[in-house]
Amino acid sequence: MAAGDLGKTPVGHGKAPVGQGTGPFGATRNPFQLLVENITDYAIYMLDPQGIVTNWNLGAQRFKGYKPAEIIGQHFRRFFVDEDRQNGLPEKILATAAAEGRFESEGWRARKDGTRFWAHVVVDTIRDETGELIGFAKITRDISERRKSQENLERLAHYDSLTGLPNRITLRNHLTEATGSQTPLTVLMLDLDGFKEVNDSLGHAAGDSILRAAGERIKSCVGDEGMVGRLGGDEFAVIISDVADPVRAAELCDRLLRAFRLPLVWEGQESFLGLSIGIALSPSHGQDAEDLLSSADLALYQAKAEPRKGYCVFQPMLRQAALARRHCDQELRHAVATDQLELFYQPQVRLADYRVVGVEALLRWRHRSTDFSRRALSSMSSSAARLPQSSATGRFKRRRPRRAKSTTWGRTTSG
């Protein structure tokens, strides 16, 4: 509906009841005017050049709560909330519409009973045949439900639905913004030790409750120092801006570890969970969000491997060890697929009487590169880069070895 169609004739201060008598233009209303006055989904009404309400349709009465006799002749500023009236928004709207021919926006509006609703507002100018401004046509629609739905979608996109904490997307965006401005940062990545056992034994309802309680406990420890978020599963993260001090990070970790010595309670049942924490500092441990999260994750991996302390600060060797583990795992998968592994049985001999009392199985890896074998052994012997049990070795165990050898007293026989 074009608002200009409402103003083909000069505007009057018509106060006749809706649907009866003459229209707001001082003449008998035509069917189009009657249609406008009886629309209930939109508040459609006219203003004179000073902003005085000159007519009022059923939709306006429905949305705002005023009857025509209560509002016609009043200034439309009464539909605005107090802060907008104090800022002169009603006058700015009319000035913009008069200068540009149209004003459109969304904002809070007030009903007669004082309640608020979120409105989509359009104000069009009405001019006579000579181009002189004779008033405004104002169309308002209550879009509170649509705004609420948008806010819910926004919250689901940026906050964890279980704990209400910022999610991975929000944490990454915060890190990206902070690293872009070269702000010093401390990133902690936390993992709840023993959560899987609690979840498996008590059920998912208990697990969800404990995750919420754990999030609140972490948030309570951090306070206003930084942002606490949930990365997913039983992993949380803490971002502290303007600080890249390993001593302060360690103090916070000690505080968190002490807090988790107390049980988390669900329906009277106590659950004791440990906490492992990886620490990364910007800019020394990462120049962007991905690098910092990756560094904190590698430090967390090391903290879990050596749980006595409970936390670990990232070191470059941790990344090198992770790359070595990945390369070794890939090579091991290839070894299984190409039969590079040979199984040997070696007897265990009792020296007292030289009797065979047992057998140990040895798996020999005939790698195509002796240099790789030396490097693999070196990486696996490092405490910082122990090779985890690979799924490739599991596949080998399930296969029947093509050739097994028995070695005893220097004599080898096919098994």
C-alpha positions in Angstrom: 0.0 0.0 0.0 1.5 3.3 -1.0 1.2 5.9 1.8 0.9 8.7 -0.7 -2.4 7.2 -1.8 -3.8 8.2 1.5 -3.3 11.9 1.0 -4.9 12.8 -2.3 -7.0 15.4 -0.6 -6.1 17.9 2.2 -5.9 16.5 5.7 -8.5 17.4 8.3 -8.8 16.7 12.0 -11.6 14.2 11.5 -12.9 12.7 14.8 -15.7 10.6 13.5 -15.9 7.0 14.8 -14.1 4.5 12.6 -16.3 3.3 9.8 -19.0 6.0 10.2 -19.6 9.5 9.0 -17.1 11.6 7.0 -13.4 10.7 6.7 -10.3 12.4 7.9 -10.0 14.4 4.7 -13.2 16.3 5.3 -15.2 14.5 2.6 -17.4 11.4 2.6 -15.0 8.5 2.7 -14.6 6.3 -0.4 -14.2 2.5 -0.2 -10.4 2.8 -0.2 -10.5 5.0 2.8 -12.9 2.6 4.6 -10.5 -0.3 3.8 -7.5 1.5 5.3 -9.5 2.4 8.5 -10.6 -1.2 9.0 -7.2 -2.8 8.5 -6.1 -4.5 11.8 -2.7 -5.9 11.0 -1.1 -2.4 10.6 -1.4 0.8 12.5 -2.1 3.3 9.8 -2.8 6.9 10.7 -2.3 10.5 9.5 -0.3 13.3 11.0 -0.4 17.0 10.2 2.9 18.8 9.4 3.4 19.4 13.2 3.0 15.8 14.1 -0.6 16.0 15.4 -2.7 12.8 14.9 -5.6 13.5 12.5 -7.1 10.0 12.0 -6.8 6.5 13.5 -7.5 3.1 12.1 -8.5 -0.2 13.8 -4.9 -1.5 13.6 -3.6 1.5 15.5 -6.3 1.1 18.1 -5.3 -2.6 18.5 -1.5 -2.1 18.7 -1.4 1.1 20.8 -4.6 0.8 22.9 -6.0 4.3 22.3 -9.5 4.9 20.9 -9.8 7.5 18.2 -11.4 10.0 20.6 -8.5 9.6 23.0 -5.7 10.2 20.5 -6.9 12.3 17.6 -5.6 15.9 18.2 -2.7 14.7 20.3 1.0 14.8 19.2 2.4 11.5 18.1 5.4 11.8 20.5 3.3 10.1 23.1 3.9 6.8 21.3 7.6 6.9 22.0 9.5 5.6 25.0 10.9 8.2 27.4 14.5 8.1 26.3 13.5 8.6 22.6 11.3 11.6 23.5 14.1 13.1 25.5 16.5 12.7 22.5 14.0 14.4 20.2 13.5 11.3 18.0 9.8 12.2 17.0 10.9 15.6 15.7 13.9 14.0 13.9 11.7 11.5 12.2 9.4 14.2 10.8 12.4 16.3 9.7 14.0 13.3 7.9 10.7 12.4 6.2 10.1 16.0 5.1 13.6 16.3 3.7 13.9 12.9 2.0 10.2 12.0 1.4 10.3 8.9 3.5 11.6 7.6 6.9 11.9 3.9 7.8 13.3 2.2 10.9 12.7 -0.2 13.8 12.6 0.7 17.4 10.7 0.5 20.7 7.2 2.1 20.9 4.9 2.5 23.9 1.3 1.5 24.3 -1.3 3.3 26.3 -0.8 1.0 29.3 2.9 1.7 29.3 4.1 -1.6 27.9 6.6 -1.6 25.1 6.7 -3.4 21.7 9.3 -3.5 18.9 7.9 -1.8 15.8 8.7 -1.4 12.2 7.8 2.1 11.2 7.4 3.9 7.9 6.6 7.6 7.5 5.8 9.0 4.1 5.1 12.6 3.2 1.8 13.8 1.8 1.8 16.8 -0.5 -0.8 18.6 -2.5 -0.9 19.3 -6.2 1.5 22.2 -5.8 4.0 20.1 -3.8 3.3 21.8 -0.5 3.6 19.5 2.6 0.2 18.9 4.1 1.0 16.0 6.4 2.4 12.5 6.9 1.2 9.0 6.5 2.5 6.7 9.3 2.4 2.9 9.1 3.5 0.9 12.2 3.6 -2.9 12.6 4.3 -4.8 15.8 7.3 -7.2 15.0 8.1 -8.1 18.6 7.7 -11.9 18.0 10.0 -11.7 14.9 12.6 -9.8 16.9 12.4 -12.4 19.7 12.9 -15.2 17.1 15.9 -13.4 15.6 17.4 -12.9 19.1 16.9 -16.6 19.9 18.6 -17.6 16.6 21.5 -15.2 17.3 21.9 -16.7 20.8 21.9 -20.2 19.5 24.5 -19.3 16.9 26.9 -17.7 19.5 26.1 -19.3 22.9 26.2 -22.9 24.1 22.6 -24.1 24.6 23.5 -26.3 27.6 25.6 -23.9 29.7 24.7 -20.5 28.3 28.4 -19.8 27.9 29.9 -18.3 24.7 30.5 -21.1 22.2 33.5 -21.9 20.0 32.4 -19.4 17.3 32.1 -16.5 19.8 35.4 -17.4 21.4 37.2 -17.5 18.0 35.6 -14.2 17.0 36.8 -12.6 20.3 40.3 -14.0 19.7 40.3 -12.8 16.1 39.4 -9.3 17.2 41.9 -9.2 20.0 44.8 -10.5 17.9 43.9 -8.1 15.1 44.5 -5.2 17.5 47.7 -6.9 18.8 46.3 -7.1 22.3 48.3 -9.4 24.7 46.3 -12.5 25.5 46.2 -15.5 27.7 44.3 -18.5 26.5 43.5 -21.5 28.8 42.0 -24.7 27.4 40.5 -26.9 30.1 39.4 -30.5 30.0 37.4 -32.3 32.7 39.2 -35.5 33.7 36.9 -38.4 34.5 33.8 -36.8 33.0 33.1 -39.7 30.6 32.9 -42.2 33.5 30.4 -40.0 35.3 28.4 -39.6 32.1 28.4 -43.4 31.4 27.6 -44.4 35.0 25.0 -41.7 36.0 23.5 -41.0 32.6 23.3 -38.0 30.2 21.0 -36.0 32.5 23.6 -36.1 35.2 26.3 -35.4 32.7 24.5 -32.3 31.5 23.9 -31.0 35.0 27.6 -31.6 35.9 28.7 -29.7 32.8 26.5 -26.8 33.7 27.9 -26.8 37.3 31.5 -27.1 36.0 30.9 -24.1 33.7 29.6 -22.0 36.6 32.6 -23.1 38.8 35.1 -22.0 36.1 33.2 -18.8 35.6 33.2 -18.1 39.4 37.0 -18.7 39.6 37.7 -16.4 36.6 35.3 -13.7 37.6 35.8 -10.4 35.7 39.3 -11.3 34.6 38.2 -12.9 31.3 35.7 -14.6 29.1 34.7 -18.2 29.8 33.3 -20.4 27.0 32.5 -24.0 26.2 34.3 -25.4 23.2 32.2 -28.6 23.1 32.0 -31.9 25.0 33.9 -31.5 28.3 36.2 -28.8 27.0 36.1 -25.2 28.1 38.2 -22.2 27.4 39.2 -19.0 29.2 40.4 -15.9 27.4 42.1 -13.1 29.4 42.7 -9.9 27.5 45.6 -7.5 28.1 47.6 -10.1 30.0 50.3 -12.5 28.6 52.1 -13.3 31.9 52.8 -17.0 32.5 53.0 -16.4 36.3 49.5 -14.9 36.4 48.3 -17.7 34.2 49.7 -20.3 36.6 48.1 -18.5 39.6 44.7 -18.8 37.9 45.3 -22.4 37.0 46.1 -23.2 40.7 42.9 -21.5 41.7 40.9 -23.5 39.2 42.6 -26.8 40.3 41.8 -26.1 44.0 38.2 -25.3 43.1 37.8 -28.7 41.4 39.0 -30.6 44.4 35.5 -30.1 45.7 32.9 -32.5 44.4 30.2 -31.7 41.9 26.8 -32.9 43.2 23.9 -34.2 41.2 20.8 -35.5 43.1 22.8 -36.1 46.2 25.6 -38.0 44.4 29.1 -36.6 44.6 31.3 -36.7 41.5 35.0 -35.7 41.7 36.4 -34.5 38.5 40.0 -33.6 37.7 41.1 -30.7 35.6 43.8 -30.5 32.9 44.8 -27.1 31.5 46.8 -26.0 28.5 48.2 -22.4 28.4 49.0 -20.3 25.4 50.1 -16.7 25.4 49.9 -14.2 22.6 51.8 -13.1 20.7 54.6 -15.5 21.5 52.6 -18.7 21.1 50.3 -17.6 18.2 49.6 -14.6 16.0 45.9 -15.4 15.3 43.0 -17.2 16.8 43.7 -20.6 15.2 47.3 -20.7 16.2 46.5 -19.8 19.8 43.8 -22.4 20.1 46.0 -25.0 18.6 48.9 -24.1 20.9 46.6 -24.3 24.0 45.3 -27.6 22.8 48.8 -29.1 22.4 49.7 -27.8 25.9 46.5 -29.5 27.2 47.5 -32.7 25.6 50.9 -32.6 27.4 49.2 -31.6 30.7 47.0 -34.8 30.4 50.1 -36.9 29.7 51.7 -35.6 32.9 48.8 -35.0 35.3 50.8 -34.4 38.4 51.0 -30.7 37.9 47.7 -30.2 36.2 48.6 -27.6 33.7 51.3 -26.9 31.0 52.5 -23.8 29.2 52.9 -24.3 25.4 56.4 -24.9 24.1 57.4 -25.1 20.4 58.7 -28.7 20.9 55.1 -29.8 21.6 54.1 -28.8 18.0 57.1 -30.6 16.6 56.3 -33.7 18.6 52.6 -33.6 17.4 53.8 -33.5 13.8 56.2 -36.4 14.5 53.3 -38.4 16.0 51.1 -37.7 13.1 53.8 -38.7 10.5 54.6 -41.8 12.4 50.9 -42.8 12.6 50.6 -42.4 8.9 53.7 -44.4 8.2 52.4 -47.2 10.5 49.1 -47.3 8.6 51.1 -47.7 5.4 53.2 -50.4 7.0 50.1 -52.5 7.8 48.7 -52.0 4.3 52.0 -53.1 2.7 53.0 -55.9 5.1 56.1 -54.1 6.4 55.5 -55.6 9.9 56.8 -59.1 10.8 55.8 -60.9 14.0 58.5 -62.9 15.9 58.2 -65.1 18.9 61.2 -65.1 21.3 61.5 -67.7 24.1 62.0 -66.7 27.7 64.6 -69.1 29.2 65.2 -69.7 32.9 68.9 -69.6 33.5 68.9 -72.1 36.4 68.1 -75.0 34.2 67.9 -73.4 30.7 64.2 -74.4 30.3 61.9 -72.3 28.2 59.3 -70.9 30.6 57.6 -68.4 28.3 57.5 -66.6 25.0 57.4 -62.9 24.1 56.1 -61.6 20.8 58.1 -59.0 18.9 56.9 -57.0 16.0 59.6 -55.9 13.6 59.0 -52.9 11.3 60.9 -53.3 8.0 60.6 -49.6 6.9 61.8 -48.6 3.5 63.9 -45.9 5.0 66.3 -46.6 7.8 66.5 -42.9 8.4 62.8 -42.8 9.3 63.2 -45.8 11.6 65.8 -43.9 13.6 63.7 -40.7 13.7 60.6 -42.7 14.7 62.4 -44.4 17.5 63.8 -41.0 18.7 60.4 -39.4 18.7 58.7 -42.3 20.4 61.4 -42.4 23.1 60.8 -38.7 23.9 58.5 -38.2 26.9 56.9 -35.3 25.1 56.1 -37.3 22.0 55.1 -40.8 23.0 53.3 -42.6 20.2 49.7 -43.2 21.3 48.2 -46.6 20.5 47.3 -46.3 16.9 44.2 -47.8 15.2 46.6 -49.1 12.6 48.2 -51.5 15.2 44.8 -52.6 16.2 44.1 -53.6 12.6 47.3 -55.5 12.5 46.4 -57.5 15.7 43.1 -58.4 14.2 44.7 -59.8 11.0 46.4 -63.2 11.0 50.1 -62.6 10.3 51.2 -63.9 6.9 54.4 -65.1 8.4 55.4 -65.7 12.0 58.8 -66.7 13.0 60.0 -68.6 16.1 63.6 -67.7 17.2 65.4 -69.8 19.7 69.1 -70.2 20.5 70.2 -68.6 17.2 68.1 -71.1 15.2 65.1 -69.7 13.2 62.3 -71.9 12.0 59.2 -70.9 10.2 56.1 -70.9 12.4 
